[in-house]
Amino acid sequence: MWILLVLLYGILKGTREVIKKKALQKNTVMEVLIVYTSLAFLMVIPDCKNAMGVEPVDLLWIAVKSFVIFLAWIFSFKAIKKMPISIYGVLDLSRVLFATLLGVTVLKEAFSLPQLTGLALVCTGLLLLNRTRRLSSYKAEKIETVYVVLAIASCMLNALSGLLDKILMKRVTSSQLQFWYMLFLVLFYLIYILVTRTKIRWLYSFKNYWIWILSLLFIIADRALFIANGMEASKVTVMTLIKQSGCLVTILAGKFIFKEKNIGYKLFCAAVIITGIVVGVM
């Protein structure tokens, strides 16, 4: 069951990356982020009765998780806005490396031979993707190095968030984690906007229906992931591999929606990575 829940999360995650790109065509990064998180929080408020009773120390760690995601989303949204979604989708697979490292070193998760083989294939796919930076058609996409760095930094922070999810779900319920996590996230973005005096076109942003769809998919995907994390049999290393199934969504969207280049080669790299995922969960 937890594998199916994480697979659902992965597919919805890939779909969300595409919708983020569409939403960012009409609004700024901070407009999408604050409205997106605010709408998502409003959607979980009806479940607030099940969110009470969290210990102060757990609230502190949930706040830490929220701050990690606060940074990760700023980085990822800026990268998504400026680079082809197909490239971002495959770069996002690098979180496998960071999550695996955290799962083994912090949670002491053991690696089986299929998992090691799967990880090796994932790494191979990522290295093959990196090779495209030397292709003239890739250069034509004009991707600045800073956005590649932001995408990878976001992957590192998301991997850390996944580790915190696994730890927190041993002490809190999915309803508690989702409610407080979303509340803290909204507060962090509001503080950022106030401190930096960022101008937000509230009414115009709320009219962007892509943001509404994004918020709904976010709530569904995160609830599925939190429930999966709460299951004893679930492992961070395997879950991280399964999550990367969403890269196929972003690559195909890059081809058919955004008319991006080098799709064939990117699909080949993704196929190697997906093969690694399948081997890793066997």
C-alpha positions as CSV (number, residue, x, y, z in Angstrom):
1,M,0.0,0.0,0.0
2,W,2.8,2.5,0.9
3,I,4.4,1.9,-2.5
4,L,1.1,2.8,-4.3
5,L,0.8,5.9,-2.1
6,V,4.3,7.0,-2.9
7,L,3.7,6.3,-6.6
8,L,0.6,8.5,-6.5
9,Y,2.7,11.2,-4.9
10,G,5.4,10.9,-7.6
11,I,2.9,11.2,-10.5
12,L,1.1,14.1,-8.9
13,K,4.5,15.7,-8.1
14,G,5.5,15.6,-11.8
15,T,2.1,17.0,-12.7
16,R,2.6,19.8,-10.2
17,E,5.9,20.8,-11.8
18,V,4.1,21.3,-15.1
19,I,1.3,23.3,-13.5
20,K,3.9,25.5,-11.6
21,K,5.4,26.4,-15.0
22,K,2.0,27.4,-16.3
23,A,1.2,29.4,-13.2
24,L,4.5,31.2,-13.4
25,Q,3.7,32.4,-16.9
26,K,1.1,34.7,-15.4
27,N,2.4,35.6,-12.0
28,T,5.7,36.2,-10.2
29,V,7.4,33.5,-8.1
30,M,6.3,35.0,-4.8
31,E,2.7,35.6,-6.0
32,V,2.4,32.0,-6.9
33,L,4.0,30.8,-3.7
34,I,2.0,32.9,-1.2
35,V,-1.4,32.3,-2.9
36,Y,-0.6,28.6,-3.5
37,T,0.3,27.9,0.1
38,S,-2.6,30.1,1.5
39,L,-5.1,28.2,-0.6
40,A,-3.7,24.9,0.4
41,F,-3.8,25.9,4.1
42,L,-7.5,26.9,3.7
43,M,-8.2,23.4,2.3
44,V,-6.8,21.7,5.4
45,I,-8.5,24.0,8.0
46,P,-11.7,21.8,8.1
47,D,-9.5,19.0,9.4
48,C,-8.0,21.2,12.2
49,K,-10.0,19.3,14.9
50,N,-7.7,16.3,14.2
51,A,-4.5,18.5,14.3
52,M,-4.5,19.4,18.0
53,G,-2.5,17.8,20.8
54,V,1.0,18.1,19.2
55,E,3.8,18.2,21.7
56,P,5.8,21.5,21.7
57,V,9.1,19.8,20.7
58,D,7.3,18.3,17.7
59,L,5.8,21.7,16.7
60,L,9.4,23.0,16.7
61,W,10.5,20.2,14.4
62,I,7.5,20.8,12.1
63,A,8.4,24.5,12.0
64,V,12.0,23.4,11.0
65,K,10.5,21.2,8.2
66,S,8.4,24.1,7.0
67,F,11.4,26.5,6.9
68,V,13.3,23.9,4.9
69,I,10.5,23.7,2.4
70,F,10.1,27.5,2.4
71,L,13.6,27.8,1.1
72,A,13.3,24.8,-1.2
73,W,10.3,26.1,-2.9
74,I,11.8,29.6,-3.5
75,F,14.8,27.9,-5.1
76,S,12.7,25.4,-7.2
77,F,10.2,28.0,-8.4
78,K,12.9,30.4,-9.6
79,A,14.6,27.5,-11.4
80,I,11.3,26.2,-13.0
81,K,10.5,29.8,-14.2
82,K,13.8,30.1,-16.0
83,M,14.6,26.6,-17.3
84,P,12.9,24.0,-19.6
85,I,10.5,21.8,-17.5
86,S,12.0,18.7,-19.0
87,I,15.5,19.6,-17.8
88,Y,14.2,20.6,-14.3
89,G,12.3,17.3,-14.1
90,V,15.4,15.2,-14.6
91,L,17.7,17.4,-12.5
92,D,15.1,16.9,-9.7
93,L,16.0,13.2,-9.7
94,S,19.3,14.1,-8.0
95,R,17.4,14.2,-4.7
96,V,17.7,10.4,-4.8
97,L,21.4,10.8,-4.0
98,F,20.8,13.1,-1.1
99,A,17.9,11.2,0.4
100,T,19.8,7.9,0.1
101,L,22.7,9.4,1.9
102,L,20.4,10.7,4.7
103,G,18.5,7.4,4.9
104,V,21.6,5.4,5.3
105,T,23.6,7.7,7.7
106,V,20.7,9.0,9.9
107,L,18.0,6.3,9.8
108,K,20.6,3.5,9.4
109,E,18.6,1.9,6.6
110,A,20.3,-1.1,5.1
111,F,20.9,-1.4,1.4
112,S,20.1,-4.6,-0.5
113,L,21.8,-5.6,-3.7
114,P,18.8,-4.5,-5.9
115,Q,18.7,-1.1,-4.2
116,L,22.5,-0.6,-4.8
117,T,22.0,-1.6,-8.4
118,G,19.0,0.7,-8.7
119,L,21.0,3.6,-7.2
120,A,23.8,2.9,-9.6
121,L,21.4,3.1,-12.6
122,V,19.9,6.3,-11.3
123,C,23.4,7.9,-10.9
124,T,24.2,6.7,-14.5
125,G,21.1,8.4,-15.8
126,L,21.9,11.6,-14.1
127,L,25.5,11.6,-15.4
128,L,24.2,11.0,-18.9
129,L,21.8,13.9,-18.6
130,N,24.7,16.1,-17.5
131,R,26.5,15.2,-20.7
132,T,23.8,17.1,-22.6
133,R,25.3,20.3,-21.4
134,R,28.0,19.9,-24.0
135,L,25.5,19.5,-26.8
136,S,24.9,22.5,-29.0
137,S,21.1,22.0,-28.9
138,Y,21.2,22.0,-25.1
139,K,23.2,25.3,-25.1
140,A,20.6,26.8,-27.4
141,E,18.2,26.4,-24.4
142,K,20.3,29.1,-22.7
143,I,20.1,27.7,-19.1
144,E,22.1,29.8,-16.7
145,T,24.3,28.0,-14.2
146,V,22.7,29.7,-11.3
147,Y,19.3,28.1,-12.0
148,V,20.9,24.6,-12.2
149,V,22.5,25.3,-8.7
150,L,19.1,26.5,-7.4
151,A,17.4,23.3,-8.7
152,I,20.0,21.1,-7.0
153,A,19.9,23.1,-3.8
154,S,16.1,22.5,-3.8
155,C,16.7,18.8,-4.2
156,M,19.0,18.7,-1.2
157,L,16.4,20.6,1.0
158,N,13.6,18.4,-0.2
159,A,15.6,15.3,0.7
160,L,16.1,16.7,4.2
161,S,12.3,17.4,4.4
162,G,11.7,13.8,3.5
163,L,13.9,12.6,6.3
164,L,12.0,14.9,8.8
165,D,8.7,13.5,7.5
166,K,9.8,9.9,8.3
167,I,11.0,11.0,11.8
168,L,7.9,13.1,12.6
169,M,5.4,10.5,11.4
170,K,6.5,8.3,14.2
171,R,5.1,10.8,16.7
172,V,2.3,12.7,15.0
173,T,-0.5,11.9,12.6
174,S,-0.8,12.9,9.0
175,S,-3.5,15.4,9.8
176,Q,-1.4,17.0,12.5
177,L,1.7,17.2,10.3
178,Q,-0.1,18.6,7.3
179,F,-2.1,21.3,9.3
180,W,0.9,22.7,11.2
181,Y,3.3,22.4,8.4
182,M,1.0,24.4,6.1
183,L,0.4,27.0,8.8
184,F,4.1,27.6,9.4
185,L,4.7,27.7,5.7
186,V,2.1,30.4,5.1
187,L,3.6,32.4,8.1
188,F,7.1,32.2,6.7
189,Y,6.0,33.5,3.3
190,L,4.0,36.3,4.8
191,I,7.0,37.3,6.9
192,Y,9.2,37.2,3.9
193,I,6.8,39.4,1.9
194,L,6.5,41.9,4.7
195,V,10.3,42.1,5.4
196,T,11.3,42.4,1.8
197,R,8.2,44.6,0.9
198,T,7.4,42.4,-2.0
199,K,4.5,43.6,-4.0
200,I,1.7,41.0,-4.5
201,R,-1.1,41.4,-6.9
202,W,-3.6,39.5,-4.7
203,L,-6.8,39.7,-6.8
204,Y,-5.0,39.0,-10.1
205,S,-3.2,36.1,-8.5
206,F,-6.4,34.5,-7.1
207,K,-7.8,34.6,-10.6
208,N,-5.0,32.4,-11.9
209,Y,-6.8,29.0,-12.0
210,W,-3.5,27.1,-12.3
211,I,-2.7,28.1,-8.7
212,W,-6.0,26.6,-7.5
213,I,-5.2,23.3,-9.3
214,L,-1.7,23.4,-7.9
215,S,-3.0,23.8,-4.3
216,L,-5.4,20.9,-4.6
217,L,-2.8,18.5,-6.1
218,F,-0.4,19.6,-3.3
219,I,-2.8,18.6,-0.6
220,I,-3.7,15.3,-2.1
221,A,-0.1,14.4,-2.8
222,D,1.3,15.4,0.6
223,R,-1.5,13.5,2.5
224,A,-0.6,10.4,0.5
225,L,3.1,10.8,1.3
226,F,2.5,11.5,5.0
227,I,0.4,8.3,5.3
228,A,3.0,6.3,3.6
229,N,5.7,7.7,5.9
230,G,3.6,6.6,8.9
231,M,3.7,3.0,7.8
232,E,6.4,0.9,9.5
233,A,7.5,-0.9,6.4
234,S,8.2,2.2,4.4
235,K,11.9,3.2,3.8
236,V,13.2,6.6,2.9
237,T,15.7,5.2,0.4
238,V,13.0,3.2,-1.5
239,M,10.4,5.9,-1.3
240,T,12.8,8.4,-2.8
241,L,13.4,6.2,-5.8
242,I,9.6,5.7,-6.4
243,K,9.0,9.5,-6.1
244,Q,11.1,10.1,-9.2
245,S,8.5,8.5,-11.4
246,G,7.2,12.0,-11.9
247,C,10.1,12.9,-14.2
248,L,8.3,11.2,-17.1
249,V,5.4,13.6,-16.7
250,T,7.7,16.6,-16.9
251,I,9.7,15.3,-19.9
252,L,6.5,14.5,-21.9
253,A,5.0,17.8,-20.9
254,G,8.2,19.5,-22.1
255,K,7.7,17.9,-25.5
256,F,3.9,18.2,-26.0
257,I,3.0,21.4,-24.0
258,F,6.2,23.6,-24.0
259,K,7.7,22.3,-27.3
260,E,11.2,21.9,-25.7
261,K,14.3,20.4,-27.4
262,N,16.4,17.3,-26.9
263,I,13.3,15.3,-25.6
264,G,14.5,12.0,-27.1
265,Y,17.8,12.1,-25.3
266,K,16.1,13.3,-22.0
267,L,13.7,10.4,-22.3
268,F,16.6,8.0,-22.7
269,C,18.2,9.4,-19.6
270,A,14.9,9.2,-17.7
271,A,14.4,5.6,-18.9
272,V,17.8,4.6,-17.4
273,I,16.7,6.3,-14.1
274,I,13.3,4.7,-14.1
275,T,14.9,1.3,-14.7
276,G,17.0,2.0,-11.6
277,I,13.8,2.9,-9.7
278,V,12.1,-0.4,-10.7
279,V,15.2,-2.5,-9.8
280,G,15.5,-0.6,-6.5
281,V,12.0,-1.4,-5.3
282,M,12.0,-5.1,-6.3
